[in-house]
Amino acid sequence: MVKMPNCCQLGNSERRFFQATVSPILLTVLCLTTTCATNAQESLKNTKPPSLTSQTTPPLTSVASSGNQISLNGRTLPGTWLQRPGKAGQVTTHLSDGGFRQLIGVNFLNSSNSARQPIQWFSSVTKPLVLATRLLGAYRYLDITNFAQTSGWQIQTNGNTLVIATPKARVTNIVQSQEPPDASAPFQQARILVDLDRPTPWQVAQGSAIAKPQTPSSAPDTPTPKSTVPANREWTVTLDGIADPVLIERHSPKPPEPATSLPNLLKQLSPAQTPEPLIQQVEVVKNQTIIRLSVPFGLLPQVSTVANPNRLLIDIRPDALQERDITWAPGLRWRQHYVNLGTERFPVVWLEVNPRKFGLTLKPIWATPDGLAGTAPLIQIAQRYLAVAGINGGYFNRNNRLPLGAIRRDNRWVSGPILNRGAIAWNDSGQFYFGRLTLEETLITANNQRLPILFLNSGYVQSGISRYTPAWGSTYTPLTDNEIILVVEKDQITNQLPGGKVGEKAVPIPQNGYLLTLRANAVSAASQLPIGTKVNISSATAPTDFSRYPHIIGAGPLLIQNRQIVLDAKVEKFSNAFIAEKAIRSGICTTATGTLMITAVHNRAGGYGPTLAEHAQLMQLMGCVDALNLDGGSSTSLYLGGQLLDRAPSTAARVHNGIGIFLKP
């Protein structure tokens, strides 16, 4: 019940959301004049929910031009940029670091100074290039002016688009190294060397799984197993350069051998099979060289560059995470390391947030501004809210895209908790509270009749009474057959309506009230609540401590309290399969110093992700005092300044809600 397979396509409400909110927000962030910023902010004031407009950005009056698209050698890609007047009439060019890193293939190096970012790009790691940074709105921009000039780039603007042309490069050789791993890289399984005549942009992307059937047993009476071994994964490395024709020929796919050929007959006699080649194909498409790889399960490509000669190094290894420790902004630190748990090594990417640092705040965020039905990639949700960073939040139903857990923002319940599951609550002063949360609402009539309300604005459907407020949206459509819907306005029942068939009839939700839905056994209560009945609602949280905090996100299970592991997924009604699953996981925790950490734990070196028990132990090892498990698997997404830190955007599922981190101007 926690998650349903497959993501849904963009719905009408989400389409309206992008038309209504993304454009005004980009106008605000990337405005060219004070007038432009004022118009954008006026447009934002008309979007829902109204409380989100507090995160708008002041006009960038020192900006000469700006936009959110980059044309790199003829290909238009998303990426925020701006140009500013420089010395002696020169214009300086600045790219958001997420766009710069992902478009160009730059490796960010460790830094303890948020105003300086060392990078490595066909250069020495010991003497790195250092770019100046500047925080504006929800992004950190890198001054690439000198870098671009040194690299021979041509840069011009075309409206909203920054047009970059890099010098034509040639790929002179592609070879898989036959040398065994050296002492400095004991886990390296293979290395591919790509030689170039000059530095050039590159990108690496994860593709689809390539199924590999198991080798059949040689015993004649043993049936061939129907299962498959873990699939290889396709990866592509793309370079802005043209490979020599001999390289394309060398790495072209070979036609399959006839079934009666000698190689195939020999394979049938022996169960041993020749390993699948790592390099599947090299091709040139639109002046780009694309290297397609087939990487075995448990291994990942780690790409780096060197100079003299200019070369791309593609190392295939089980521990491909490149460790980082970057002070990205005052009070905001980006870290990624391997955490050892017994003999296992888990790659963890996380952000450390000092919530007491002036200007840093946290807020719940969700996909659609006009209601709760909808999902979107976290990267889009964060950008809509102008969050500088964020992580996916609680669970939701992938079919109807409705929340399955607590969301509370600015003392207003958006969606109620379910099943006494774990939640995190906080205020704007940097105080946090973790526990298992229940919302106890009771409908009270004038004659003191008391009826329990089980769920508030929730996609979790059970027999009983549920309540739907304007936070749900402008209308409510029945989630089960034969509901009785009570319309409550100004604390009085003004109508009773039959719900009919599920999904057929939309009932308006009054702005000055709410709807009550009576399901299954609760339908009989309709006779006790005739039109004209005066009602009010008592509401309390259990534990009561939760009620003291304006912001709440529910997920679960609760992992740690007061440094002790308190994991009990059964109590929180999680299934046995969910409890035992090894999966990618996200989490949130506080430390003894009051720091908040939002974390993403991916597949262990050579295997699958952590179980819930391992996740709790990892969070404890990282110094968590209190910790909560968030939605995981393909939902796990860790966002910072226009980029996902822990995975490629193409591999991240659409999510319903998350936790955003904001930098006030």
ZAVO-625046 format. One record per residue (C-alpha): y, z, x. Coordinates in steps of 0.5 Angstrom, whole numbers, padded with zeros to 4 digits, always signed. Layout:
YZX
...
end
This chain:
+0000+0000+0000
+0005+0001+0006
+0005-0006+0008
+0003-0013+0005
+0001-0019+0009
+0006-0025+0010
+0013-0025+0010
+0017-0028+0004
+0022-0034+0004
+0029-0033+0004
+0031-0032-0003
+0037-0033-0008
+0040-0026-0007
+0039-0027+0001
+0042-0034+0001
+0048-0031-0003
+0049-0025+0002
+0049-0030+0008
+0055-0034+0004
+0058-0028+0002
+0058-0023+0009
+0056-0027+0015
+0062-0032+0015
+0067-0026+0014
+0064-0022+0019
+0064-0027+0024
+0071-0029+0023
+0073-0022+0024
+0069-0021+0030
+0071-0028+0033
+0078-0028+0030
+0083-0032+0034
+0090-0029+0031
+0092-0023+0027
+0092-0027+0020
+0085-0030+0021
+0083-0022+0022
+0087-0020+0016
+0084-0025+0012
+0077-0024+0014
+0077-0017+0013
+0080-0018+0006
+0074-0022+0005
+0069-0017+0007
+0073-0012+0002
+0070-0015-0004
+0062-0015-0001
+0058-0009-0003
+0056-0004-0001
+0064-0002+0000
+0062+0003+0005
+0060-0002+0010
+0067-0005+0011
+0069+0001+0015
+0065-0002+0021
+0070-0008+0021
+0073-0010+0028
+0081-0010+0030
+0084-0017+0031
+0082-0020+0039
+0090-0022+0040
+0088-0023+0047
+0083-0028+0046
+0085-0036+0046
+0079-0038+0043
+0072-0036+0041
+0066-0038+0037
+0059-0036+0035
+0055-0043+0038
+0054-0045+0045
+0052-0053+0046
+0048-0052+0053
+0046-0059+0055
+0047-0062+0048
+0043-0057+0045
+0047-0053+0040
+0044-0045+0040
+0047-0039+0037
+0051-0034+0042
+0058-0031+0041
+0063-0033+0046
+0070-0032+0048
+0076-0035+0052
+0082-0031+0055
+0088-0032+0058
+0087-0031+0066
+0092-0031+0072
+0096-0037+0074
+0095-0040+0067
+0087-0040+0068
+0083-0039+0062
+0077-0034+0063
+0070-0035+0059
+0066-0030+0057
+0059-0030+0054
+0055-0024+0050
+0050-0022+0055
+0045-0023+0050
+0046-0030+0049
+0047-0031+0057
+0041-0028+0058
+0037-0031+0053
+0040-0038+0054
+0040-0038+0062
+0034-0034+0064
+0038-0029+0068
+0035-0023+0070
+0039-0016+0069
+0038-0011+0074
+0039-0004+0074
+0047-0001+0073
+0050+0006+0072
+0057+0003+0071
+0058+0000+0064
+0063-0005+0066
+0059-0008+0072
+0053-0012+0070
+0049-0014+0077
+0044-0020+0075
+0039-0024+0079
+0039-0032+0078
+0036-0036+0084
+0039-0031+0088
+0038-0025+0092
+0036-0018+0089
+0038-0014+0094
+0045-0018+0094
+0046-0019+0087
+0051-0023+0083
+0056-0018+0079
+0059-0020+0073
+0065-0016+0070
+0063-0014+0062
+0068-0012+0056
+0066-0009+0050
+0069-0012+0044
+0067-0011+0037
+0059-0011+0036
+0058-0015+0043
+0059-0014+0050
+0061-0020+0054
+0060-0022+0061
+0066-0026+0065
+0062-0032+0067
+0068-0036+0070
+0066-0035+0077
+0059-0036+0076
+0060-0042+0072
+0064-0045+0077
+0060-0043+0083
+0054-0046+0079
+0058-0053+0078
+0058-0052+0070
+0063-0056+0066
+0065-0052+0060
+0070-0054+0054
+0071-0052+0047
+0070-0055+0041
+0072-0051+0035
+0067-0046+0034
+0062-0048+0040
+0063-0047+0047
+0060-0054+0050
+0057-0052+0057
+0054-0058+0061
+0050-0056+0068
+0048-0061+0073
+0042-0065+0073
+0036-0062+0076
+0030-0065+0078
+0023-0061+0078
+0020-0063+0085
+0013-0059+0084
+0009-0055+0080
+0003-0052+0083
-0002-0046+0081
-0002-0041+0087
-0009-0040+0090
-0007-0034+0094
-0010-0028+0092
-0005-0022+0090
-0002-0019+0095
-0001-0011+0096
+0006-0011+0093
+0003-0014+0086
-0004-0011+0085
-0004-0013+0078
-0002-0020+0079
-0008-0025+0076
-0005-0032+0077
+0002-0035+0080
+0005-0041+0078
+0010-0044+0083
+0016-0049+0080
+0020-0052+0085
+0027-0055+0084
+0032-0058+0087
+0038-0054+0085
+0038-0048+0080
+0038-0049+0073
+0037-0046+0066
+0030-0044+0064
+0027-0040+0058
+0020-0037+0056
+0018-0037+0049
+0011-0034+0046
+0007-0039+0042
+0001-0039+0037
-0006-0036+0038
-0011-0041+0041
-0018-0039+0038
-0024-0039+0043
-0031-0038+0040
-0035-0034+0044
-0041-0036+0048
-0047-0037+0044
-0053-0033+0047
-0058-0037+0051
-0064-0033+0047
-0067-0038+0042
-0068-0033+0036
-0061-0030+0037
-0056-0032+0032
-0049-0035+0034
-0044-0030+0032
-0039-0032+0027
-0033-0027+0031
-0029-0030+0036
-0027-0026+0043
-0019-0025+0043
-0015-0031+0043
-0011-0034+0048
-0004-0035+0047
+0001-0041+0048
+0007-0040+0052
+0012-0045+0054
+0017-0045+0060
+0023-0050+0059
+0027-0052+0064
+0034-0056+0064
+0031-0061+0069
+0027-0067+0069
+0020-0067+0072
+0017-0072+0077
+0012-0077+0074
+0007-0075+0078
+0007-0068+0076
+0007-0070+0068
+0001-0074+0070
-0003-0069+0074
-0002-0064+0068
-0003-0068+0062
-0009-0066+0058
-0016-0070+0059
-0019-0073+0054
-0026-0069+0051
-0032-0071+0055
-0037-0074+0050
-0043-0069+0048
-0048-0073+0052
-0044-0073+0058
-0047-0070+0064
-0042-0064+0064
-0043-0062+0057
-0051-0062+0058
-0050-0058+0064
-0045-0053+0060
-0051-0053+0054
-0056-0051+0059
-0052-0045+0062
-0048-0040+0058
-0043-0039+0063
-0036-0044+0062
-0031-0046+0066
-0025-0042+0065
-0019-0046+0061
-0014-0048+0065
-0008-0044+0065
-0003-0050+0065
-0005-0054+0059
+0001-0059+0059
+0007-0061+0063
+0012-0066+0059
+0019-0068+0059
+0023-0068+0052
+0030-0069+0052
+0032-0068+0059
+0028-0062+0059
+0021-0060+0063
+0016-0056+0058
+0011-0053+0062
+0005-0051+0056
+0001-0045+0058
-0005-0042+0056
-0005-0034+0057
-0011-0030+0056
-0011-0024+0052
-0008-0018+0055
-0004-0022+0060
+0003-0024+0060
+0008-0029+0064
+0013-0025+0068
+0018-0030+0070
+0023-0029+0076
+0027-0034+0081
+0028-0034+0088
+0033-0038+0093
+0032-0042+0099
+0028-0046+0096
+0030-0046+0089
+0024-0044+0085
+0021-0041+0079
+0016-0036+0080
+0011-0035+0074
+0006-0029+0075
+0001-0028+0070
-0001-0021+0069
-0003-0015+0065
+0004-0011+0066
+0009-0016+0066
+0015-0012+0063
+0020-0012+0068
+0023-0005+0069
+0030-0003+0067
+0035+0002+0067
+0042+0000+0065
+0048+0004+0062
+0050-0002+0057
+0056+0002+0054
+0059+0009+0055
+0054+0014+0052
+0049+0008+0051
+0043+0007+0056
+0038+0001+0056
+0031+0003+0059
+0024+0000+0060
+0019+0003+0064
+0011+0004+0064
+0009+0010+0061
+0002+0013+0063
-0003+0016+0059
-0009+0018+0062
-0012+0011+0065
-0008+0007+0060
-0001+0004+0062
+0004+0003+0056
+0010-0001+0056
+0016+0002+0053
+0023-0001+0051
+0028+0004+0049
+0035+0006+0048
+0038+0013+0050
+0044+0015+0045
+0049+0020+0046
+0051+0022+0039
+0057+0027+0041
+0060+0021+0045
+0067+0019+0042
+0066+0013+0038
+0058+0013+0037
+0055+0013+0030
+0049+0012+0027
+0048+0009+0020
+0042+0007+0015
+0043-0001+0014
+0039-0006+0010
+0038-0013+0008
+0042-0015+0002
+0049-0012+0000
+0048-0013-0007
+0041-0009-0008
+0035-0007-0005
+0031-0013-0006
+0030-0017+0000
+0028-0018+0007
+0031-0021+0014
+0030-0021+0021
+0033-0014+0024
+0038-0018+0029
+0041-0021+0022
+0042-0015+0019
+0045-0011+0025
+0050-0017+0026
+0052-0017+0019
+0054-0009+0019
+0057-0010+0026
+0052-0006+0029
+0052-0006+0037
+0045-0003+0037
+0039-0002+0032
+0032-0001+0030
+0027-0003+0024
+0027+0003+0020
+0022+0005+0014
+0016+0001+0010
+0017-0004+0005
+0013-0008+0000
+0012-0015+0003
+0011-0019-0003
+0017-0016-0007
+0021-0014-0001
+0022-0007-0004
+0023-0001+0000
+0017+0004+0000
+0021+0010+0003
+0028+0014+0003
+0034+0011+0005
+0041+0016+0004
+0047+0014+0007
+0054+0017+0006
+0051+0023+0002
+0049+0017-0003
+0041+0016-0005
+0040+0009-0004
+0032+0010-0005
+0028+0016-0006
+0022+0018-0001
+0015+0018-0003
+0009+0022-0002
+0012+0027+0002
+0012+0023+0008
+0016+0024+0015
+0024+0023+0015
+0030+0024+0020
+0036+0026+0017
+0043+0027+0021
+0050+0027+0020
+0056+0024+0024
+0057+0030+0029
+0050+0029+0033
+0046+0034+0029
+0039+0031+0027
+0033+0034+0023
+0026+0032+0022
+0021+0034+0017
+0017+0031+0011
+0021+0030+0005
+0021+0030-0002
+0026+0029-0007
+0025+0033-0013
+0029+0030-0019
+0029+0033-0026
+0032+0030-0033
+0034+0036-0037
+0036+0035-0044
+0041+0039-0048
+0036+0043-0051
+0033+0044-0044
+0027+0040-0045
+0026+0038-0037
+0022+0032-0035
+0020+0030-0028
+0023+0024-0025
+0018+0022-0020
+0021+0016-0016
+0029+0014-0015
+0030+0006-0013
+0023+0005-0011
+0018+0000-0010
+0013+0005-0010
+0010+0004-0017
+0006+0010-0021
+0005+0013-0028
+0011+0017-0030
+0019+0017-0030
+0023+0013-0025
+0030+0012-0024
+0034+0006-0022
+0042+0006-0021
+0047+0001-0019
+0044+0002-0012
+0038-0002-0014
+0042-0008-0016
+0046-0011-0022
+0039-0011-0026
+0032-0008-0026
+0026-0013-0028
+0020-0009-0030
+0015-0008-0024
+0009-0006-0029
+0007-0008-0036
+0009-0005-0042
+0015+0000-0039
+0020+0003-0044
+0027+0003-0041
+0032+0008-0043
+0039+0006-0042
+0044+0012-0040
+0051+0012-0039
+0056+0017-0038
+0050+0022-0039
+0048+0020-0046
+0042+0015-0047
+0045+0009-0051
+0039+0005-0052
+0031+0004-0051
+0028-0003-0049
+0021-0005-0049
+0020-0008-0042
+0015-0013-0044
+0011-0017-0038
+0012-0015-0031
+0017-0019-0028
+0020-0023-0034
+0026-0019-0037
+0032-0017-0033
+0036-0011-0036
+0043-0009-0034
+0044-0003-0030
+0050+0000-0032
+0055+0002-0027
+0057+0008-0030
+0050+0011-0031
+0043+0009-0029
+0036+0006-0032
+0030+0011-0034
+0023+0007-0034
+0017+0010-0037
+0011+0008-0035
+0003+0009-0037
+0002+0016-0039
+0010+0017-0039
+0011+0012-0045
+0010+0018-0050
+0016+0021-0048
+0020+0016-0051
+0020+0019-0058
+0023+0026-0055
+0029+0022-0052
+0032+0018-0058
+0039+0014-0057
+0044+0019-0057
+0041+0024-0053
+0045+0028-0048
+0042+0029-0041
+0043+0031-0034
+0040+0031-0028
+0038+0036-0023
+0037+0034-0016
+0034+0038-0009
+0030+0036-0003
+0024+0040+0000
+0025+0042+0005
+0033+0044+0003
+0035+0043+0010
+0035+0035+0008
+0040+0036+0003
+0045+0038+0008
+0045+0031+0012
+0049+0025+0009
+0044+0020+0012
+0037+0020+0012
+0031+0014+0013
+0024+0016+0011
+0018+0013+0015
+0012+0017+0018
+0008+0020+0020
+0012+0026+0023
+0010+0026+0030
+0013+0032+0034
+0017+0038+0032
+0019+0043+0037
+0016+0040+0042
+0009+0040+0039
+0005+0035+0036
+0004+0036+0029
+0001+0029+0027
-0002+0029+0020
-0003+0022+0017
-0008+0024+0012
-0003+0029+0009
+0002+0024+0009
-0003+0019+0005
-0004+0014+0010
-0010+0010+0010
-0016+0011+0015
-0015+0004+0017
-0008+0005+0019
-0009+0012+0022
-0014+0008+0027
-0011+0002+0028
-0008+0000+0035
-0002-0003+0034
+0005-0004+0037
+0010+0002+0034
+0017+0004+0034
+0020+0011+0034
+0026+0015+0034
+0026+0022+0037
+0031+0027+0040
+0031+0031+0047
+0032+0037+0049
+0039+0035+0052
+0041+0033+0045
+0040+0025+0046
+0037+0021+0041
+0032+0015+0043
+0030+0009+0039
+0023+0007+0042
+0019+0001+0042
+0012+0001+0045
+0008-0005+0046
+0001-0007+0048
-0002-0003+0053
-0003-0007+0060
-0010-0011+0058
-0011-0009+0051
-0008-0007+0044
-0002-0002+0042
-0003+0005+0042
-0006+0009+0036
-0002+0014+0032
-0005+0020+0036
-0003+0016+0043
+0004+0014+0040
+0005+0022+0039
+0003+0023+0046
+0007+0018+0049
+0013+0021+0045
+0012+0028+0048
+0011+0025+0055
+0018+0022+0054
+0021+0029+0053
+0022+0028+0045
+0023+0035+0042
+0022+0032+0035
+0020+0025+0033
+0018+0020+0028
+0014+0014+0027
+0018+0008+0024
+0015+0002+0021
+0011-0002+0027
+0007-0008+0028
+0011-0014+0027
+0016-0010+0024
+0018-0007+0031
+0025-0009+0033
+0030-0006+0038
+0036-0009+0038
+0042-0009+0043
+0049-0013+0042
+0046-0020+0039
+0039-0020+0042
+0032-0017+0041
+0030-0013+0047
+0023-0012+0046
+0020-0018+0044
+0022-0026+0042
+0026-0026+0036
+0021-0032+0034
+0015-0026+0034
+0019-0021+0030
+0018-0020+0022
+0023-0020+0017
+0024-0012+0015
+0028-0009+0009
+0032-0003+0013
+0033+0000+0019
+0038+0005+0023
+0044+0002+0026
+0048+0004+0032
+0056+0003+0032
+0062+0004+0037
+0068+0005+0033
+0074+0002+0036
end
